[in-house]
Amino acid sequence: MTTRTLVITASILAENGQSRGLAEHFIAQARTRDGLEVTHRDLVAEELPHLGLAELGSWQVADEERTADQRELAARSDALIAELRAHDVVVLAVPMYNFGIPSQLKAWFDRVMRAGVTFRYTENGPLGLVEGKRAVILAARGGQYAGTEMDTQTPHLKAMLGMIGIKEVDTVFAEGLAMGGGKRDAALKEARQAIDGLVERL
């Protein structure tokens, strides 16, 4: 049985980013395992524009009634959702920018979180429609924030994933990366070891 994994990176530092390095380690380990397939989407290299009214409006129009421009706009979200649905695991490699997620990653979430498509509202609250998936968050941070009120990033990511139905989420933290070489090296080593363990369990 094949497990398909979608790895999403969003570091503006590209290959020099620590979160990108964690993602590359995950990909390298996954490719040594039989039965694991990996797709990598780099949201900086293939940057999505901020969501605008015209694109949002295109989702509200039935496909057969859309103009050519509306079809083109809607196709962007449709393709990203189809890609997400085609994979069993989504890995988010996430740097912390000003206590939040990169805007490039937010633009991706803005397109895969669609009412009536990936979740729907019910009288008992939202119901996620992306079923049978799990997620891994690879979080790289210059300081140490996990478990504190300054970590607004992790709850935000888990809330958005949960909204569409992905509630099984593992998190690997690499923190203190700007706090000196020894601390950085130890944190990255521990994170890579945690990634190795996750890959073994996929």
Secondary structure by P-SEA (a helix, b strand, c coil): cbbbbbbbbbcccccccaaaaaaaaaaaaaaacccbbbbbbcccccccccccaaaaaaaacccccccaaaaaaaaaaaaaaaaaaaccbbbbbcccccccccaaaaaaaaacccccccbbbccccccccccccccccbbbbccccccccccaaaaaaaaaaaaacccbbbbbbbccccccaaaaaaaaaaaaaaaaaaaaac
